[in-house]
Amino acid sequence: MPSIAHIIYIPGILLIGLALGFRMGARAVRAEFQRLEQERRR
């Protein structure tokens, strides 16, 4: 049986990873849209 620390720690780490991945992915998508827009203007 996992301890109470594991019940709190593991989902917490997963949520932090999810949030960081979402932010980094959103930043990459915005940069790609900006690059495509600049390329289209040429």
C-alpha positions as CSV (number, residue, x, y, z in Angstrom):
1,M,0.0,0.0,0.0
2,P,1.5,3.4,-1.0
3,S,2.0,6.0,1.6
4,I,0.1,9.2,1.7
5,A,3.2,11.0,0.4
6,H,3.0,9.0,-2.8
7,I,-0.7,9.7,-3.2
8,I,0.1,13.4,-3.1
9,Y,3.5,13.5,-4.8
10,I,2.9,11.4,-7.9
11,P,-0.2,13.3,-9.1
12,G,1.5,16.6,-8.2
13,I,4.5,15.8,-10.4
14,L,2.2,14.7,-13.2
15,L,0.3,17.9,-13.0
16,I,3.5,20.0,-13.1
17,G,4.7,18.1,-16.1
18,L,1.3,18.6,-17.8
19,A,1.4,22.3,-17.2
20,L,5.0,22.7,-18.4
21,G,4.3,20.6,-21.5
22,F,1.2,22.7,-22.3
23,R,3.1,26.0,-21.9
24,M,6.1,24.8,-24.0
25,G,3.8,23.4,-26.7
26,A,1.7,26.5,-26.9
27,R,4.9,28.6,-27.2
28,A,6.2,26.4,-30.0
29,V,2.8,26.6,-31.9
30,R,2.8,30.4,-31.6
31,A,6.4,30.6,-32.9
32,E,5.5,28.3,-35.8
33,F,2.4,30.4,-36.7
34,Q,4.5,33.5,-36.6
35,R,7.2,31.9,-38.8
36,L,4.6,30.8,-41.3
37,E,3.0,34.2,-41.4
38,Q,6.4,35.9,-42.1
39,E,7.1,33.3,-44.8
40,R,3.7,34.0,-46.4
41,R,4.3,37.7,-46.5
42,R,7.4,37.3,-48.6
